[in-house]
Amino acid sequence: DDLKKYVRRILTNLYTAPVIFEHGSMLLKTGSGNCIDHAHFQFLPFSIDLLPRLQQDYIFYSIPTLDEILKLKHSRKAYLYFEDQNGSMFVANTDLVSSQYFRRIISEMLGNPSQWDYEIYPNYTQIKLTIEQISSWIAENPM
């Protein structure tokens, strides 16, 4: 949680408050795109309110802490985690999550529906620039 807050602070200072998302499974190899059960948050500085669009596809409910995700393990279903720009956390529990669900929705909302696939659209120039900007900020603002 501390690392999540630190990354949020960096991105908010450099760009804009990020949304944070993660999708995963409570079972191995459920088709959610994972081969090992794990969590990895994706942070995206994003000024659009994403929750209404997500709620068109899934029922998201508010959670007070990340620990709430652990309570989903008894369901043995896939889950979607979403955190808005204000730090409010939401989760949806579902039978199946389509591959790269969040990336697809975000690309759609940005008007580039085909650019969700980082393998086809890696945008190396932007990656390099982002690394340089974040590295400089961290050097000037140590944890």
N, C-alpha and C positions, 0 to 999 in steps of 0.2 A: 504494500500500500504506500509506503514511503517513496519507493522508486516511481510508482505511478504518479504521485503528487509532484515529484521533482521533474519528471518528463513533461507533465502538464504545465508546470511553471515555465520551463524553457520555451515550449512551443507558444504559450500565451504571450510571453515577452517578445519573442521574435516575429510571430505571425498573428495568430488569433487563437482564442481558446479552442482546443481540439475536442472532437468527439473521440470516444474510445470504444472499440468493439472487439468481439471475440466470438467465435462459434466453435462448438466442440461437442463431444459425445461423452456419455457416461458408460459406453461400451466400446470395446475395441472394434475397429473395422465395421462401422455401421454405414459406411458410404458417405460420411460427412467430409471426406477428403483427408482424414487423418489416418496415419498408420500407427501412431503411438499416442495414447491419451496424454494430453498436455494442454496447457493454456498459454497463449501468447497474445498479449494485447496489441492491437494496432491503433496507433494514434494518428489522427488526421486533423490538422487545423482546418476548420470548416465552419462557415458562418450560417449555413442553411439549417433550419430546424428539421432534422431527419426523422424524428419519432413518428409524426403523423404518417409519413410514407411507409415506415416499417410496420405500423399497426394495420395497414391495409392487408398485409400478408400473414401476420402472427399476432397473438394476444400477448402483449408485453405488460408486465406488472412491475411496480416499483419495489425495490429492495433497499433496506437500510445500510447493509454492509456486503462486502464481497463474500463473506462467510455463508450467506444465503444460498450461493451456488452449490455449496457442498450438500445442502439439504435436498437437492435435486437428484442425487445419486440413486436414491431408492426408486426413482421413476424409470431408470435405465433407458432414457431417451436422450436425444440430442438437445442442445440448448443454444440460445443466442443471448449474448450479453451486450448491452449497449449503455454507454454513459454519455450524457449530453454535455454541452459546453459549460453548464453550471455545476457539473459534478453529480447530477442526479443519476442514479443507477437503475437499470431495468433489465429484466430477463424474460425470455419466452422459452417454454419447454415444448418440444415438438417431436414428432416421430422421425422426421428427416429434414436435414438442412441442405439446401442445394449448394453445390461447390461455389465458393467465393461470393456468397449471397450479398454481404455488405458492399464489397467492391462493385458488384453489378448494379446495385441500387444507387450508390454514390455516383458512379459513372453516368448512369441514366439521368440523375438529377443535375449533373453538370453539363448535360447536353452532348456527351461523348459516350454513348451506350456501348460501343465496342471496345473501349480502352480500359476495361476492367482487368484485362489479362496482361499482367506484368511481363510475361514471357514474350508476348508479341509486341507490347508497347513498354519497354523497360525504362525509357526516359532517363538515360544515364546522365545527361547534362544536369537535370534537376536534382538527381541523387547526389552528384558531386557538389553542387552548390549548397544543398541542404546540409551535407556533412561539414562543409567549410563554415557555414554560418553557425551551426550548433557547436562545433569545436571552438570557435572564437568566443561564443557566449559563455561556454563552460569555463574556458581559460580566464575570463574576466569575472565570472560569478561562481566560484567553487561551491560545492555542496556544503 
